[in-house]
Each structure stands twice: as structure tokens, then as C-alpha cells.
Amino acid sequence: MNETPALIVGLGNPGREYRLNRHNAGFLAVDRLVYRRGWPAFTRKQSNALVTGGEIDGRRIIAAKPQTFMNLSGGSVAGLARFYQIPPESVMVCVDDLNLPFGSVRIRPRGTAGGQRGLQSIIDSLGSDHFPRLRIGIGRPPGQMRHAAYVLKDFSGDELDLLDTVFDRTVEALLSWLADGIDLAMSKFNGPLEKD
């Protein structure tokens, strides 16, 4: 049994107006994990994040949604990791990725931010890029739409119809990471969304 707690962080922007934005895919993934596990709602605030959690197979899990806005998430994540004495390799960050097709999942054990400012903030604050991340594909903006405008738009109607499937799959990927380790989780879940 792993005695080290795990911190699962969803990145997004706080506020009702952002709730179903593509940029909030990380928040939505962690919300789904909390719902599926029957953990308490996100009502407690710590280190500028909403936090909750529970246990999975005897291991303590802290779920967090930084409330600092996406690009400043690092201080919040680093503060929680310090408080709970969680090393970077036990900090999983869920984040949107516009370079992946909608609904795709890509888990990696470490790496650069790839232009994602929330990830860059966490790398800077932790002083390491050796933390796992689960990227959730949101697809590319149409035509000449700027990236910044695209990520702050709500998911389209067709996408909304598939969100249950997308976020159930992200939860299964997170549970696989916790139970089986990152290599097996990558081999099982990295790839496109399979539609019925």
C-alpha cells in the first residue's frame, strides 16, 4: 500500500461564467472524480484552492481546484504539496490541451508546459517538471479564431453531449494511475475518444 498521499489537481478558472469553458476541462475532470467517489463537495479552502478528498485503496487522496485563475495555479499547488508533504511524482495535474483532438487523453509522467501557462506556473512553483499530468483534448479553434478566445468559450452542443463519456474516461485513467502506476495508465488510456 502506498503511504504517500496523492494530490490530484484540476486546472481552470473560478466563477460561474467559466464553468463549462473548454479551459475548465481540468476542473470538470476532478469534479467527476469527486462525484464518482462520493467524496464531500468542494467547500473547504486551503492554499487558495478548493479542496476535498478521501481514500482509495487505503491511500489518502487530496483533490484540489486552485482558485487563482489558470495562469497562477502554481503557488496554490506548491502550497498544498508542501503542506501534505507530497512529492512531485505524486501530484497529478488535469488540464485542457488544444493540441489534442476533442476527448483525447494523454498522460505523461513529466515534461515541459508545452505553452500551457497553468502548467508553467506549477513547474516554476514546484521547481520541477517531474510531476504527472493528464491532458484532456479540447480540439483546435476553427478558422482564424485566436487560441485565447477559443479556450474561454463553452463546449459546443455536440461536445456537451459527449462530456459524460470524456470525464468518465478521465476518472478511469486517474484510478488506473493510482492503482497500476503511470506506465500502465498511459498504455490503457492515451489516445482518442472512442465514440459508440
PEFENGI-V822135 format. One record per backbone hydrogen bond with DSSP energy under -0.5 kcal/mol. NH is the residue of the N-H (numbers start at 1). CO is the residue of the C=O. E is the energy in kcal/mol with one decimal. If there is no record, write none. Layout:
<<NH:CO:E> <NH:CO:E>>
This chain:
<<3:1:-0.6> <6:60:-2.2> <7:90:-2.4> <8:6:-0.5> <8:62:-3.1> <9:7:-0.6> <9:92:-3.2> <10:64:-2.6> <11:94:-2.3> <18:15:-1.6> <19:16:-1.2> <21:18:-2.3> <22:153:-2.4> <23:151:-2.6> <24:21:-1.5> <25:22:-1.5> <26:11:-0.7> <27:11:-1.2> <28:24:-2.4> <29:25:-2.2> <30:26:-2.0> <31:27:-2.7> <32:28:-2.0> <33:29:-1.9> <34:30:-2.4> <35:31:-2.4> <36:32:-2.9> <37:33:-2.1> <38:34:-0.8> <38:35:-0.7> <39:34:-1.9> <43:41:-1.6> <44:51:-0.9> <46:49:-2.8> <49:46:-1.1> <50:65:-2.2> <51:44:-2.8> <52:63:-2.0> <54:61:-1.6> <56:59:-2.2> <59:56:-1.9> <61:54:-3.2> <62:6:-3.0> <63:52:-2.5> <63:61:-0.5> <64:8:-2.4> <65:50:-2.3> <66:10:-0.5> <67:48:-3.2> <72:69:-2.0> <73:70:-1.5> <75:72:-0.5> <76:72:-0.5> <77:73:-2.2> <78:74:-3.0> <79:75:-2.1> <80:76:-2.0> <81:77:-2.5> <82:78:-2.3> <83:79:-2.4> <84:80:-2.5> <85:82:-0.8> <86:81:-2.7> <87:85:-0.6> <90:87:-2.3> <91:88:-2.0> <92:7:-2.7> <92:90:-0.7> <93:91:-0.5> <93:132:-1.8> <94:9:-3.5> <94:92:-0.5> <95:93:-0.5> <95:134:-2.2> <97:136:-2.2> <100:97:-1.0> <103:137:-2.7> <104:101:-2.3> <105:191:-2.1> <106:135:-2.0> <108:133:-2.2> <111:129:-1.4> <116:113:-1.7> <117:115:-0.8> <120:116:-2.2> <121:117:-2.2> <122:118:-1.7> <123:119:-2.7> <124:120:-2.6> <125:121:-2.2> <126:122:-3.0> <127:123:-1.6> <128:123:-1.0> <131:129:-1.2> <133:108:-2.4> <134:93:-2.9> <135:106:-3.0> <135:133:-0.6> <136:95:-2.7> <137:104:-2.9> <137:135:-0.6> <138:97:-2.2> <139:97:-0.7> <139:100:-2.4> <145:142:-2.2> <150:146:-2.3> <151:147:-2.5> <152:148:-0.8> <153:150:-1.7> <155:20:-2.1> <160:156:-3.0> <161:157:-1.6> <162:158:-0.5> <162:159:-1.4> <163:159:-0.7> <163:160:-1.0> <166:162:-2.4> <167:163:-3.0> <168:164:-2.1> <169:165:-1.9> <170:166:-1.8> <171:167:-1.8> <172:168:-2.1> <173:169:-2.1> <174:170:-2.4> <175:171:-2.7> <176:172:-2.0> <177:173:-2.3> <178:174:-2.2> <179:175:-2.4> <180:176:-3.5> <181:176:-0.7> <181:177:-1.2> <185:181:-1.8> <186:182:-2.6> <187:183:-2.1> <188:184:-2.1> <189:185:-2.3> <190:186:-2.0> <191:105:-2.4> <195:193:-0.7>>
